[in-house]
Amino acid sequence: MESYNTAELRALDAKHHVHPFTDHHDMHRRGARIITGADNVYIYDSDGKKYLDGMAGLWCVNIGYGRTELAEVAKIQMEQLPYYNSFFQSAHVPAIELAEILAEVTPPQFKRVFFGCSGSDGNDTVVRLVRYYWQLNEQPRRSVIISRKNAYHGSTMAGASLGGMQAMHAIGGMPIPDIEHIEQPYYYREGGDMTPEEFGVHAAQSLEQKIIELGADRVAAFIGEPIQGAGGVIVPPESYWPEIQRICKKYDILMVADEVICGFGRTGEWFGSDAYHIEADVMTMAKGLSSGYQPIGAVMISDRVAEIVDQEGKEFTHGYTYSGHPVACAVALRNVQILRDERIIENARDNVMNYLHRKFLSLADHPLVGEARAKGFLGALELVKDKGTKERFDEDGAAGVACRDACADNGLIMRAVGDAMIMCPPLIISRLQVDEMVEKIGSSLDQAYSSLKGR
Ligand SMILES: Cc1ncc(COP(=O)(O)O)c(C=O)c1O
């Protein structure tokens, strides 16, 4: 970094670096935002500009930036055992200790864990795991996994196939076979004349319709994010998950909770499954597991499903070189210990969450905001041209982009999903920082509103 200035870094970036989920043409025109440092809830760019990170990185820095303890355990682990694998009957201390603490903090049906490097590969593991479960149970026809439109489950072939994003399916021959998608519980846009509770049941019942259409003897599992994150922070009505749970039980279908965003405190509880009383059989986790300080993911396997690993003479032929990487495990372990010992999740829930909601939801009064919604430390603002009809400015998310860019100018990172503005701050955000964030959102909305009106 010392050797290049911002313009030089941008030129090199444009020349050599292919970014995930990026319109490169547009980025090269503006120049990438180059982040060089971070502390607490703030990040800094290569020109020294400070931003409040209202997205916790990419929904992951739950513990906040600058926890030197995590750097120290990484250093110690790298010196002692920088790498060893857990294939072929090997193990090492960080993976064992991380597995132990995960069994403690996750819901009680989970005592076993399979490690990977990300949420995406975790969901690849899920696909193989649930299909293998039914093979071993002599129901090999049960291979269909039902997900939802507009879900996000990662970017690998299986992850993106499980996801319900059409733009992703359009690249690379997806979805892979035996993945089906049902309705999402998106009340603001799809609720029609129903009450939220009626709509929650209605959206959940599209699962039952799909099961009947396919035949229950074909369905292996249902997968869902407790709150759809990348789809636009779709907070389901309270009636939704109990109905999904009832249907899964009725047809004996495995329930997979994708906790990659919701896990480790995002909803104000340790897991989204705790917040919505979801009794999952399998749980995918990543992001908050290490607060993003190391790339690591994990799949929690319930007692019911764990029989697949305990079959005599049978091998689960699956794994990654870096499954249970010792440095990533050591860092994740310390992160989970800090979350637990400092009661970060409970303190955030009890001292800041309601305040955050009050402030954030008050943005619904802005003329550009059709709906403000929040659950835990996740929130969204629906930007509309007309609050009454919910009409958008255009179909290309112009309002979201205008507001997101204004936020960045004002020193705040938010994300735009179409015309929904998303917030997902680190869980250590203070009330004062909430004030700062909401104030900046307010001025950015004003700026976006006047530029949109002028078009
Ligand atoms: C719910 C969910 N599942 C899976 C993933 C994929 O995780 P990763 O990007 O670590 O592969 C994400 C990423 O945002 C996610 O939000």
The ligand as an SDF file (V2000), in Angstrom:
LIG
                    3D

 16 16  0  0  0  0  0  0  0  0999 V2000
  -27.6880  -16.8850    3.3200 C   0  0  0  0  0  0  0  0  0  0  0  0
  -26.3730  -17.0550    2.6200 C   0  0  0  0  0  0  0  0  0  0  0  0
  -25.9520  -18.2930    2.3140 N   0  0  0  0  0  0  0  0  0  0  0  0
  -24.7840  -18.5090    1.7000 C   0  0  0  0  0  0  0  0  0  0  0  0
  -23.9840  -17.4620    1.3430 C   0  0  0  0  0  0  0  0  0  0  0  0
  -22.6980  -17.7080    0.6370 C   0  0  0  0  0  0  0  0  0  0  0  0
  -21.6450  -17.4840    1.5030 O   0  0  0  0  0  0  0  0  0  0  0  0
  -20.1810  -17.2120    0.9230 P   0  0  0  0  0  0  0  0  0  0  0  0
  -20.2160  -15.9090    0.2160 O   0  0  0  0  0  0  0  0  0  0  0  0
  -19.3240  -17.2480    2.1600 O   0  0  0  0  0  0  0  0  0  0  0  0
  -19.8430  -18.3470    0.0310 O   0  0  0  0  0  0  0  0  0  0  0  0
  -24.3810  -16.1500    1.6480 C   0  0  0  0  0  0  0  0  0  0  0  0
  -23.5260  -15.0060    1.2820 C   0  0  0  0  0  0  0  0  0  0  0  0
  -23.9080  -13.8630    1.3660 O   0  0  0  0  0  0  0  0  0  0  0  0
  -25.6100  -15.9440    2.2810 C   0  0  0  0  0  0  0  0  0  0  0  0
  -26.0660  -14.7170    2.5490 O   0  0  0  0  0  0  0  0  0  0  0  0
  1  2  1  0
  2  3  1  0
  2 15  2  0
  3  4  2  0
  4  5  1  0
  5  6  1  0
  5 12  2  0
  6  7  1  0
  7  8  1  0
  8  9  2  0
  8 10  1  0
  8 11  1  0
 12 13  1  0
 12 15  1  0
 13 14  2  0
 15 16  1  0
M  END
$$$$
